Amino acid sequence: MGIFKKKTQVDEKTERLNKLLLESLEIDKVSGKIKKVPDDIEPEIALEIKKVILQAHEYVKLTKEAKVFSKKSVYKFLHDEFPWVNKVAADKLIGLGMFQLFLDE
């Protein structure tokens, strides 16, 4: 089985974090960048979501520049650093990172 093998039980917090992460990764049709993390969530959760997005972006960027990029390495990085991130969110982060569609913050 792979890194994102089926978990026997997913808790509410993990589901919520992944849902918020996926919402934050939606593309804004006007700017062409990803949307901002919603303001109405707890500050520590917003910080965690921003941290995942920025670190994933940086990791993809650095591995592409070094010409050692692979999806598997990004999956491993995300799984090691943020074990709550699911495969759907990881794929979205990789896709957006490949096209540099992240916020300029």
Biopython code that builds the backbone (N, CA, C, O; Angstrom):
import numpy as np
from Bio.PDB.StructureBuilder import StructureBuilder

atoms = [
    (1, "MET", "N", (0.838, -1.188, 0.000)),
    (1, "MET", "CA", (0.000, 0.000, 0.000)),
    (1, "MET", "C", (0.880, 1.247, 0.000)),
    (1, "MET", "O", (2.021, 1.221, 0.459)),
    (2, "GLY", "N", (0.333, 2.319, -0.516)),
    (2, "GLY", "CA", (1.089, 3.556, -0.636)),
    (2, "GLY", "C", (1.043, 4.407, 0.617)),
    (2, "GLY", "O", (0.509, 4.003, 1.650)),
    (3, "ILE", "N", (1.607, 5.573, 0.502)),
    (3, "ILE", "CA", (1.661, 6.509, 1.618)),
    (3, "ILE", "C", (0.266, 6.916, 2.066)),
    (3, "ILE", "O", (0.015, 7.072, 3.261)),
    (4, "PHE", "N", (-0.639, 7.088, 1.113)),
    (4, "PHE", "CA", (-1.985, 7.544, 1.434)),
    (4, "PHE", "C", (-2.961, 6.378, 1.513)),
    (4, "PHE", "O", (-4.107, 6.485, 1.077)),
    (5, "LYS", "N", (-2.498, 5.262, 2.072)),
    (5, "LYS", "CA", (-3.374, 4.101, 2.173)),
    (5, "LYS", "C", (-4.629, 4.461, 2.956)),
    (5, "LYS", "O", (-4.637, 5.406, 3.745)),
    (6, "LYS", "N", (-5.664, 3.709, 2.730)),
    (6, "LYS", "CA", (-6.958, 3.971, 3.369)),
    (6, "LYS", "C", (-6.795, 3.904, 4.882)),
    (6, "LYS", "O", (-6.326, 2.904, 5.425)),
    (7, "LYS", "N", (-7.184, 4.971, 5.546)),
    (7, "LYS", "CA", (-7.125, 4.996, 7.001)),
    (7, "LYS", "C", (-8.376, 4.330, 7.541)),
    (7, "LYS", "O", (-9.456, 4.454, 6.964)),
    (8, "THR", "N", (-8.227, 3.634, 8.638)),
    (8, "THR", "CA", (-9.378, 2.941, 9.197)),
    (8, "THR", "C", (-10.370, 3.917, 9.799)),
    (8, "THR", "O", (-11.575, 3.664, 9.798)),
    (9, "GLN", "N", (-9.873, 5.025, 10.311)),
    (9, "GLN", "CA", (-10.765, 6.000, 10.922)),
    (9, "GLN", "C", (-10.200, 7.404, 10.715)),
    (9, "GLN", "O", (-9.034, 7.667, 11.010)),
    (10, "VAL", "N", (-11.029, 8.283, 10.212)),
    (10, "VAL", "CA", (-10.633, 9.675, 10.015)),
    (10, "VAL", "C", (-11.433, 10.501, 11.004)),
    (10, "VAL", "O", (-12.660, 10.422, 11.048)),
    (11, "ASP", "N", (-10.725, 11.295, 11.799)),
    (11, "ASP", "CA", (-11.452, 12.078, 12.798)),
    (11, "ASP", "C", (-12.028, 13.358, 12.193)),
    (11, "ASP", "O", (-11.698, 13.743, 11.072)),
    (12, "GLU", "N", (-12.891, 13.997, 12.964)),
    (12, "GLU", "CA", (-13.578, 15.212, 12.503)),
    (12, "GLU", "C", (-12.607, 16.331, 12.165)),
    (12, "GLU", "O", (-12.783, 17.039, 11.174)),
    (13, "LYS", "N", (-11.579, 16.487, 12.998)),
    (13, "LYS", "CA", (-10.623, 17.579, 12.787)),
    (13, "LYS", "C", (-9.891, 17.397, 11.451)),
    (13, "LYS", "O", (-9.714, 18.359, 10.704)),
    (14, "THR", "N", (-9.472, 16.177, 11.158)),
    (14, "THR", "CA", (-8.780, 15.895, 9.901)),
    (14, "THR", "C", (-9.678, 16.183, 8.709)),
    (14, "THR", "O", (-9.249, 16.797, 7.732)),
    (15, "GLU", "N", (-10.926, 15.736, 8.794)),
    (15, "GLU", "CA", (-11.877, 16.000, 7.711)),
    (15, "GLU", "C", (-12.066, 17.493, 7.501)),
    (15, "GLU", "O", (-12.076, 17.976, 6.369)),
    (16, "ARG", "N", (-12.217, 18.224, 8.609)),
    (16, "ARG", "CA", (-12.434, 19.678, 8.531)),
    (16, "ARG", "C", (-11.213, 20.383, 7.942)),
    (16, "ARG", "O", (-11.350, 21.264, 7.093)),
    (17, "LEU", "N", (-10.022, 19.994, 8.393)),
    (17, "LEU", "CA", (-8.797, 20.611, 7.875)),
    (17, "LEU", "C", (-8.657, 20.383, 6.370)),
    (17, "LEU", "O", (-8.313, 21.305, 5.630)),
    (18, "ASN", "N", (-8.921, 19.169, 5.922)),
    (18, "ASN", "CA", (-8.827, 18.878, 4.489)),
    (18, "ASN", "C", (-9.877, 19.635, 3.700)),
    (18, "ASN", "O", (-9.598, 20.115, 2.601)),
    (19, "LYS", "N", (-11.088, 19.750, 4.246)),
    (19, "LYS", "CA", (-12.157, 20.495, 3.574)),
    (19, "LYS", "C", (-11.762, 21.968, 3.432)),
    (19, "LYS", "O", (-11.916, 22.556, 2.362)),
    (20, "LEU", "N", (-11.253, 22.560, 4.519)),
    (20, "LEU", "CA", (-10.828, 23.961, 4.483)),
    (20, "LEU", "C", (-9.634, 24.154, 3.541)),
    (20, "LEU", "O", (-9.555, 25.155, 2.829)),
    (21, "LEU", "N", (-8.717, 23.200, 3.543)),
    (21, "LEU", "CA", (-7.559, 23.284, 2.650)),
    (21, "LEU", "C", (-8.012, 23.260, 1.193)),
    (21, "LEU", "O", (-7.549, 24.065, 0.385)),
    (22, "LEU", "N", (-8.908, 22.349, 0.860)),
    (22, "LEU", "CA", (-9.402, 22.266, -0.519)),
    (22, "LEU", "C", (-10.159, 23.529, -0.920)),
    (22, "LEU", "O", (-10.044, 23.990, -2.055)),
    (23, "GLU", "N", (-10.940, 24.092, 0.017)),
    (23, "GLU", "CA", (-11.645, 25.349, -0.272)),
    (23, "GLU", "C", (-10.650, 26.473, -0.522)),
    (23, "GLU", "O", (-10.865, 27.317, -1.393)),
    (24, "SER", "N", (-9.563, 26.484, 0.242)),
    (24, "SER", "CA", (-8.547, 27.527, 0.095)),
    (24, "SER", "C", (-7.758, 27.376, -1.200)),
    (24, "SER", "O", (-7.140, 28.334, -1.665)),
    (25, "LEU", "N", (-7.775, 26.194, -1.778)),
    (25, "LEU", "CA", (-7.020, 25.942, -3.005)),
    (25, "LEU", "C", (-7.839, 26.162, -4.272)),
    (25, "LEU", "O", (-7.356, 25.928, -5.379)),
    (26, "GLU", "N", (-9.073, 26.611, -4.105)),
    (26, "GLU", "CA", (-9.890, 26.928, -5.278)),
    (26, "GLU", "C", (-9.298, 28.152, -5.971)),
    (26, "GLU", "O", (-8.759, 29.043, -5.315)),
    (27, "ILE", "N", (-9.399, 28.190, -7.273)),
    (27, "ILE", "CA", (-8.848, 29.303, -8.056)),
    (27, "ILE", "C", (-9.844, 30.452, -8.117)),
    (27, "ILE", "O", (-11.017, 30.257, -8.435)),
    (28, "ASP", "N", (-9.361, 31.655, -7.810)),
    (28, "ASP", "CA", (-10.175, 32.861, -7.941)),
    (28, "ASP", "C", (-10.222, 33.211, -9.427)),
    (28, "ASP", "O", (-9.182, 33.392, -10.061)),
    (29, "LYS", "N", (-11.414, 33.304, -9.968)),
    (29, "LYS", "CA", (-11.569, 33.535, -11.409)),
    (29, "LYS", "C", (-11.065, 34.914, -11.850)),
    (29, "LYS", "O", (-10.684, 35.091, -13.007)),
    (30, "VAL", "N", (-11.060, 35.879, -10.945)),
    (30, "VAL", "CA", (-10.620, 37.230, -11.289)),
    (30, "VAL", "C", (-9.093, 37.323, -11.302)),
    (30, "VAL", "O", (-8.501, 37.754, -12.291)),
    (31, "SER", "N", (-8.460, 36.916, -10.196)),
    (31, "SER", "CA", (-7.011, 37.077, -10.082)),
    (31, "SER", "C", (-6.223, 35.925, -10.708)),
    (31, "SER", "O", (-5.062, 36.096, -11.081)),
    (32, "GLY", "N", (-6.855, 34.752, -10.824)),
    (32, "GLY", "CA", (-6.135, 33.594, -11.343)),
    (32, "GLY", "C", (-5.251, 32.932, -10.308)),
    (32, "GLY", "O", (-4.511, 32.002, -10.630)),
    (33, "LYS", "N", (-5.315, 33.392, -9.078)),
    (33, "LYS", "CA", (-4.537, 32.818, -7.971)),
    (33, "LYS", "C", (-5.480, 32.038, -7.064)),
    (33, "LYS", "O", (-6.698, 32.083, -7.235)),
    (34, "ILE", "N", (-4.905, 31.319, -6.094)),
    (34, "ILE", "CA", (-5.773, 30.604, -5.166)),
    (34, "ILE", "C", (-6.441, 31.593, -4.222)),
    (34, "ILE", "O", (-5.939, 32.691, -3.979)),
    (35, "LYS", "N", (-7.590, 31.172, -3.695)),
    (35, "LYS", "CA", (-8.327, 32.034, -2.776)),
    (35, "LYS", "C", (-7.607, 32.094, -1.440)),
    (35, "LYS", "O", (-6.777, 31.239, -1.128)),
    (36, "LYS", "N", (-7.930, 33.106, -0.660)),
    (36, "LYS", "CA", (-7.347, 33.222, 0.670)),
    (36, "LYS", "C", (-8.071, 32.295, 1.630)),
    (36, "LYS", "O", (-9.208, 31.890, 1.388)),
    (37, "VAL", "N", (-7.399, 31.966, 2.718)),
    (37, "VAL", "CA", (-8.011, 31.161, 3.772)),
    (37, "VAL", "C", (-9.151, 31.979, 4.367)),
    (37, "VAL", "O", (-8.971, 33.164, 4.648)),
    (38, "PRO", "N", (-10.320, 31.373, 4.565)),
    (38, "PRO", "CA", (-11.461, 32.122, 5.109)),
    (38, "PRO", "C", (-11.131, 32.807, 6.434)),
    (38, "PRO", "O", (-10.399, 32.262, 7.261)),
    (39, "ASP", "N", (-11.677, 33.998, 6.623)),
    (39, "ASP", "CA", (-11.413, 34.769, 7.840)),
    (39, "ASP", "C", (-12.201, 34.274, 9.046)),
    (39, "ASP", "O", (-11.847, 34.578, 10.185)),
    (40, "ASP", "N", (-13.266, 33.516, 8.804)),
    (40, "ASP", "CA", (-14.149, 33.127, 9.899)),
    (40, "ASP", "C", (-13.745, 31.823, 10.593)),
    (40, "ASP", "O", (-14.548, 31.248, 11.328)),
    (41, "ILE", "N", (-12.521, 31.351, 10.375)),
    (41, "ILE", "CA", (-12.076, 30.146, 11.074)),
    (41, "ILE", "C", (-11.073, 30.522, 12.160)),
    (41, "ILE", "O", (-10.539, 31.631, 12.180)),
    (42, "GLU", "N", (-10.830, 29.575, 13.060)),
    (42, "GLU", "CA", (-9.924, 29.820, 14.174)),
    (42, "GLU", "C", (-8.526, 30.167, 13.651)),
    (42, "GLU", "O", (-8.072, 29.592, 12.662)),
    (43, "PRO", "N", (-7.849, 31.105, 14.313)),
    (43, "PRO", "CA", (-6.526, 31.548, 13.840)),
    (43, "PRO", "C", (-5.501, 30.417, 13.727)),
    (43, "PRO", "O", (-4.706, 30.402, 12.787)),
    (44, "GLU", "N", (-5.508, 29.472, 14.670)),
    (44, "GLU", "CA", (-4.519, 28.389, 14.614)),
    (44, "GLU", "C", (-4.775, 27.449, 13.432)),
    (44, "GLU", "O", (-3.836, 26.900, 12.856)),
    (45, "ILE", "N", (-6.044, 27.267, 13.074)),
    (45, "ILE", "CA", (-6.367, 26.434, 11.912)),
    (45, "ILE", "C", (-5.990, 27.170, 10.632)),
    (45, "ILE", "O", (-5.440, 26.572, 9.707)),
    (46, "ALA", "N", (-6.283, 28.462, 10.579)),
    (46, "ALA", "CA", (-5.910, 29.273, 9.410)),
    (46, "ALA", "C", (-4.391, 29.248, 9.216)),
    (46, "ALA", "O", (-3.903, 29.143, 8.090)),
    (47, "LEU", "N", (-3.659, 29.346, 10.313)),
    (47, "LEU", "CA", (-2.198, 29.321, 10.246)),
    (47, "LEU", "C", (-1.696, 27.972, 9.724)),
    (47, "LEU", "O", (-0.774, 27.921, 8.910)),
    (48, "GLU", "N", (-2.301, 26.893, 10.192)),
    (48, "GLU", "CA", (-1.907, 25.551, 9.742)),
    (48, "GLU", "C", (-2.147, 25.382, 8.238)),
    (48, "GLU", "O", (-1.314, 24.817, 7.530)),
    (49, "ILE", "N", (-3.285, 25.872, 7.764)),
    (49, "ILE", "CA", (-3.620, 25.770, 6.334)),
    (49, "ILE", "C", (-2.628, 26.597, 5.505)),
    (49, "ILE", "O", (-2.126, 26.131, 4.483)),
    (50, "LYS", "N", (-2.350, 27.825, 5.955)),
    (50, "LYS", "CA", (-1.386, 28.671, 5.237)),
    (50, "LYS", "C", (-0.008, 28.022, 5.215)),
    (50, "LYS", "O", (0.704, 28.078, 4.212)),
    (51, "LYS", "N", (0.355, 27.405, 6.338)),
    (51, "LYS", "CA", (1.657, 26.756, 6.453)),
    (51, "LYS", "C", (1.789, 25.611, 5.437)),
    (51, "LYS", "O", (2.821, 25.477, 4.779)),
    (52, "VAL", "N", (0.749, 24.798, 5.315)),
    (52, "VAL", "CA", (0.769, 23.698, 4.343)),
    (52, "VAL", "C", (0.927, 24.248, 2.931)),
    (52, "VAL", "O", (1.759, 23.775, 2.157)),
    (53, "ILE", "N", (0.119, 25.249, 2.606)),
    (53, "ILE", "CA", (0.144, 25.811, 1.253)),
    (53, "ILE", "C", (1.522, 26.390, 0.925)),
    (53, "ILE", "O", (2.077, 26.115, -0.138)),
    (54, "LEU", "N", (2.063, 27.180, 1.830)),
    (54, "LEU", "CA", (3.353, 27.827, 1.568)),
    (54, "LEU", "C", (4.503, 26.826, 1.515)),
    (54, "LEU", "O", (5.379, 26.930, 0.657)),
    (55, "GLN", "N", (4.502, 25.850, 2.437)),
    (55, "GLN", "CA", (5.589, 24.872, 2.438)),
    (55, "GLN", "C", (5.514, 23.945, 1.228)),
    (55, "GLN", "O", (6.541, 23.583, 0.655)),
    (56, "ALA", "N", (4.302, 23.564, 0.844)),
    (56, "ALA", "CA", (4.150, 22.721, -0.349)),
    (56, "ALA", "C", (4.617, 23.488, -1.586)),
    (56, "ALA", "O", (5.315, 22.941, -2.440)),
    (57, "HIS", "N", (4.227, 24.746, -1.672)),
    (57, "HIS", "CA", (4.645, 25.594, -2.794)),
    (57, "HIS", "C", (6.169, 25.677, -2.862)),
    (57, "HIS", "O", (6.763, 25.501, -3.926)),
    (58, "GLU", "N", (6.783, 25.941, -1.736)),
    (58, "GLU", "CA", (8.238, 26.079, -1.685)),
    (58, "GLU", "C", (8.925, 24.760, -2.049)),
    (58, "GLU", "O", (9.914, 24.753, -2.781)),
    (59, "TYR", "N", (8.399, 23.652, -1.538)),
    (59, "TYR", "CA", (8.987, 22.345, -1.826)),
    (59, "TYR", "C", (8.907, 22.024, -3.321)),
    (59, "TYR", "O", (9.889, 21.589, -3.923)),
    (60, "VAL", "N", (7.733, 22.241, -3.912)),
    (60, "VAL", "CA", (7.568, 21.982, -5.349)),
    (60, "VAL", "C", (8.513, 22.880, -6.147)),
    (60, "VAL", "O", (9.176, 22.421, -7.077)),
    (61, "LYS", "N", (8.572, 24.152, -5.781)),
    (61, "LYS", "CA", (9.427, 25.111, -6.493)),
    (61, "LYS", "C", (10.902, 24.698, -6.425)),
    (61, "LYS", "O", (11.599, 24.699, -7.440)),
    (62, "LEU", "N", (11.366, 24.348, -5.230)),
    (62, "LEU", "CA", (12.770, 23.976, -5.062)),
    (62, "LEU", "C", (13.117, 22.685, -5.794)),
    (62, "LEU", "O", (14.179, 22.587, -6.409)),
    (63, "THR", "N", (12.231, 21.699, -5.732)),
    (63, "THR", "CA", (12.526, 20.436, -6.418)),
    (63, "THR", "C", (12.479, 20.601, -7.937)),
    (63, "THR", "O", (13.225, 19.941, -8.660)),
    (64, "LYS", "N", (11.600, 21.483, -8.417)),
    (64, "LYS", "CA", (11.569, 21.750, -9.865)),
    (64, "LYS", "C", (12.851, 22.447, -10.303)),
    (64, "LYS", "O", (13.431, 22.096, -11.330)),
    (65, "GLU", "N", (13.296, 23.440, -9.520)),
    (65, "GLU", "CA", (14.525, 24.165, -9.860)),
    (65, "GLU", "C", (15.739, 23.240, -9.854)),
    (65, "GLU", "O", (16.644, 23.382, -10.677)),
    (66, "ALA", "N", (15.749, 22.292, -8.916)),
    (66, "ALA", "CA", (16.871, 21.356, -8.813)),
    (66, "ALA", "C", (16.736, 20.187, -9.790)),
    (66, "ALA", "O", (17.602, 19.314, -9.857)),
    (67, "LYS", "N", (15.641, 20.186, -10.540)),
    (67, "LYS", "CA", (15.356, 19.137, -11.524)),
    (67, "LYS", "C", (15.279, 17.748, -10.891)),
    (67, "LYS", "O", (15.694, 16.756, -11.489)),
    (68, "VAL", "N", (14.740, 17.695, -9.670)),
    (68, "VAL", "CA", (14.541, 16.413, -8.988)),
    (68, "VAL", "C", (13.082, 16.238, -8.573)),
    (68, "VAL", "O", (12.772, 15.437, -7.691)),
    (69, "PHE", "N", (12.195, 16.989, -9.212)),
    (69, "PHE", "CA", (10.782, 16.931, -8.845)),
    (69, "PHE", "C", (10.180, 15.567, -9.159)),
    (69, "PHE", "O", (10.407, 14.992, -10.223)),
    (70, "SER", "N", (9.410, 15.071, -8.202)),
    (70, "SER", "CA", (8.576, 13.893, -8.446)),
    (70, "SER", "C", (7.374, 13.988, -7.515)),
    (70, "SER", "O", (7.475, 14.480, -6.391)),
    (71, "LYS", "N", (6.241, 13.510, -8.005)),
    (71, "LYS", "CA", (5.034, 13.529, -7.176)),
    (71, "LYS", "C", (5.257, 12.733, -5.900)),
    (71, "LYS", "O", (4.814, 13.129, -4.823)),
    (72, "LYS", "N", (5.945, 11.614, -6.032)),
    (72, "LYS", "CA", (6.172, 10.751, -4.874)),
    (72, "LYS", "C", (6.934, 11.488, -3.771)),
    (72, "LYS", "O", (6.629, 11.322, -2.590)),
    (73, "SER", "N", (7.916, 12.295, -4.150)),
    (73, "SER", "CA", (8.679, 13.026, -3.130)),
    (73, "SER", "C", (7.814, 14.083, -2.447)),
    (73, "SER", "O", (7.958, 14.331, -1.250)),
    (74, "VAL", "N", (6.910, 14.708, -3.214)),
    (74, "VAL", "CA", (6.008, 15.701, -2.619)),
    (74, "VAL", "C", (5.017, 15.012, -1.690)),
    (74, "VAL", "O", (4.734, 15.506, -0.599)),
    (75, "TYR", "N", (4.487, 13.858, -2.129)),
    (75, "TYR", "CA", (3.583, 13.094, -1.259)),
    (75, "TYR", "C", (4.280, 12.750, 0.054)),
    (75, "TYR", "O", (3.705, 12.900, 1.133)),
    (76, "LYS", "N", (5.524, 12.289, -0.051)),
    (76, "LYS", "CA", (6.271, 11.908, 1.156)),
    (76, "LYS", "C", (6.497, 13.118, 2.046)),
    (76, "LYS", "O", (6.317, 13.035, 3.261)),
    (77, "PHE", "N", (6.889, 14.239, 1.456)),
    (77, "PHE", "CA", (7.093, 15.464, 2.227)),
    (77, "PHE", "C", (5.814, 15.851, 2.971)),
    (77, "PHE", "O", (5.843, 16.111, 4.174)),
    (78, "LEU", "N", (4.697, 15.885, 2.251)),
    (78, "LEU", "CA", (3.432, 16.270, 2.881)),
    (78, "LEU", "C", (3.020, 15.276, 3.959)),
    (78, "LEU", "O", (2.543, 15.669, 5.023)),
    (79, "HIS", "N", (3.205, 13.992, 3.683)),
    (79, "HIS", "CA", (2.830, 12.974, 4.664)),
    (79, "HIS", "C", (3.687, 13.085, 5.927)),
    (79, "HIS", "O", (3.180, 12.915, 7.036)),
    (80, "ASP", "N", (4.971, 13.367, 5.766)),
    (80, "ASP", "CA", (5.865, 13.498, 6.921)),
    (80, "ASP", "C", (5.593, 14.769, 7.719)),
    (80, "ASP", "O", (5.568, 14.735, 8.949)),
    (81, "GLU", "N", (5.391, 15.885, 7.030)),
    (81, "GLU", "CA", (5.210, 17.173, 7.700)),
    (81, "GLU", "C", (3.776, 17.424, 8.163)),
    (81, "GLU", "O", (3.553, 18.010, 9.222)),
    (82, "PHE", "N", (2.822, 16.985, 7.373)),
    (82, "PHE", "CA", (1.406, 17.238, 7.657)),
    (82, "PHE", "C", (0.621, 15.944, 7.436)),
    (82, "PHE", "O", (-0.018, 15.787, 6.395)),
    (83, "PRO", "N", (0.658, 15.021, 8.389)),
    (83, "PRO", "CA", (0.036, 13.713, 8.178)),
    (83, "PRO", "C", (-1.473, 13.761, 7.952)),
    (83, "PRO", "O", (-2.056, 12.786, 7.477)),
    (84, "TRP", "N", (-2.102, 14.863, 8.281)),
    (84, "TRP", "CA", (-3.552, 14.974, 8.113)),
    (84, "TRP", "C", (-3.959, 15.283, 6.671)),
    (84, "TRP", "O", (-5.130, 15.129, 6.324)),
    (85, "VAL", "N", (-3.025, 15.715, 5.825)),
    (85, "VAL", "CA", (-3.353, 16.060, 4.435)),
    (85, "VAL", "C", (-3.673, 14.779, 3.662)),
    (85, "VAL", "O", (-2.882, 13.835, 3.658)),
    (86, "ASN", "N", (-4.842, 14.754, 3.007)),
    (86, "ASN", "CA", (-5.227, 13.565, 2.242)),
    (86, "ASN", "C", (-4.693, 13.641, 0.805)),
    (86, "ASN", "O", (-4.135, 14.658, 0.392)),
    (87, "LYS", "N", (-4.873, 12.553, 0.059)),
    (87, "LYS", "CA", (-4.319, 12.471, -1.300)),
    (87, "LYS", "C", (-4.955, 13.483, -2.249)),
    (87, "LYS", "O", (-4.272, 14.030, -3.115)),
    (88, "VAL", "N", (-6.248, 13.737, -2.097)),
    (88, "VAL", "CA", (-6.928, 14.706, -2.965)),
    (88, "VAL", "C", (-6.303, 16.091, -2.789)),
    (88, "VAL", "O", (-6.004, 16.774, -3.769)),
    (89, "ALA", "N", (-6.108, 16.497, -1.530)),
    (89, "ALA", "CA", (-5.496, 17.801, -1.247)),
    (89, "ALA", "C", (-4.043, 17.826, -1.723)),
    (89, "ALA", "O", (-3.582, 18.831, -2.262)),
    (90, "ALA", "N", (-3.326, 16.725, -1.523)),
    (90, "ALA", "CA", (-1.929, 16.660, -1.967)),
    (90, "ALA", "C", (-1.838, 16.808, -3.486)),
    (90, "ALA", "O", (-0.980, 17.530, -3.993)),
    (91, "ASP", "N", (-2.723, 16.124, -4.204)),
    (91, "ASP", "CA", (-2.730, 16.245, -5.667)),
    (91, "ASP", "C", (-3.026, 17.673, -6.112)),
    (91, "ASP", "O", (-2.429, 18.171, -7.066)),
    (92, "LYS", "N", (-3.945, 18.321, -5.421)),
    (92, "LYS", "CA", (-4.296, 19.707, -5.769)),
    (92, "LYS", "C", (-3.105, 20.634, -5.500)),
    (92, "LYS", "O", (-2.800, 21.510, -6.310)),
    (93, "LEU", "N", (-2.430, 20.437, -4.353)),
    (93, "LEU", "CA", (-1.248, 21.241, -4.031)),
    (93, "LEU", "C", (-0.159, 21.058, -5.087)),
    (93, "LEU", "O", (0.478, 22.026, -5.501)),
    (94, "ILE", "N", (0.049, 19.830, -5.517)),
    (94, "ILE", "CA", (1.070, 19.549, -6.537)),
    (94, "ILE", "C", (0.696, 20.215, -7.853)),
    (94, "ILE", "O", (1.530, 20.858, -8.491)),
    (95, "GLY", "N", (-0.554, 20.058, -8.253)),
    (95, "GLY", "CA", (-1.004, 20.656, -9.510)),
    (95, "GLY", "C", (-0.861, 22.162, -9.518)),
    (95, "GLY", "O", (-0.394, 22.741, -10.499)),
    (96, "LEU", "N", (-1.258, 22.798, -8.434)),
    (96, "LEU", "CA", (-1.146, 24.254, -8.359)),
    (96, "LEU", "C", (0.311, 24.686, -8.274)),
    (96, "LEU", "O", (0.690, 25.713, -8.837)),
    (97, "GLY", "N", (1.124, 23.913, -7.577)),
    (97, "GLY", "CA", (2.545, 24.230, -7.461)),
    (97, "GLY", "C", (3.257, 24.140, -8.793)),
    (97, "GLY", "O", (4.185, 24.904, -9.063)),
    (98, "MET", "N", (2.825, 23.209, -9.626)),
    (98, "MET", "CA", (3.443, 23.045, -10.944)),
    (98, "MET", "C", (3.194, 24.261, -11.827)),
    (98, "MET", "O", (4.009, 24.586, -12.690)),
    (99, "PHE", "N", (2.079, 24.923, -11.611)),
    (99, "PHE", "CA", (1.738, 26.071, -12.452)),
    (99, "PHE", "C", (1.874, 27.401, -11.721)),
    (99, "PHE", "O", (1.437, 28.437, -12.222)),
    (100, "GLN", "N", (2.484, 27.374, -10.528)),
    (100, "GLN", "CA", (2.762, 28.593, -9.762)),
    (100, "GLN", "C", (1.512, 29.439, -9.538)),
    (100, "GLN", "O", (1.553, 30.658, -9.707)),
    (101, "LEU", "N", (0.405, 28.809, -9.160)),
    (101, "LEU", "CA", (-0.846, 29.536, -8.954)),
    (101, "LEU", "C", (-1.076, 29.892, -7.488)),
    (101, "LEU", "O", (-2.218, 30.050, -7.057)),
    (102, "PHE", "N", (-0.006, 30.017, -6.730)),
    (102, "PHE", "CA", (-0.147, 30.332, -5.321)),
    (102, "PHE", "C", (-0.195, 31.833, -5.104)),
    (102, "PHE", "O", (0.222, 32.623, -5.951)),
    (103, "LEU", "N", (-0.714, 32.199, -3.948)),
    (103, "LEU", "CA", (-0.771, 33.618, -3.583)),
    (103, "LEU", "C", (0.634, 34.167, -3.438)),
    (103, "LEU", "O", (1.537, 33.465, -2.983)),
    (104, "ASP", "N", (0.818, 35.390, -3.815)),
    (104, "ASP", "CA", (2.104, 36.057, -3.615)),
    (104, "ASP", "C", (2.054, 36.762, -2.276)),
    (104, "ASP", "O", (1.650, 37.922, -2.189)),
    (105, "GLU", "N", (2.467, 36.061, -1.232)),
    (105, "GLU", "CA", (2.437, 36.648, 0.118)),
    (105, "GLU", "C", (3.826, 36.686, 0.684)),
    (105, "GLU", "O", (4.021, 37.143, 1.810)),
]
sb = StructureBuilder()
sb.init_structure("model")
sb.init_model(0)
sb.init_chain("A")
sb.init_seg("    ")
for serial, (resi, resn, name, xyz) in enumerate(atoms, 1):
    if name == "N":
        sb.init_residue(resn, " ", resi, " ")
    sb.init_atom(name, np.array(xyz, "f"), 0.0, 1.0, " ", f" {name:<3s}", serial, name[0])
structure = sb.get_structure()
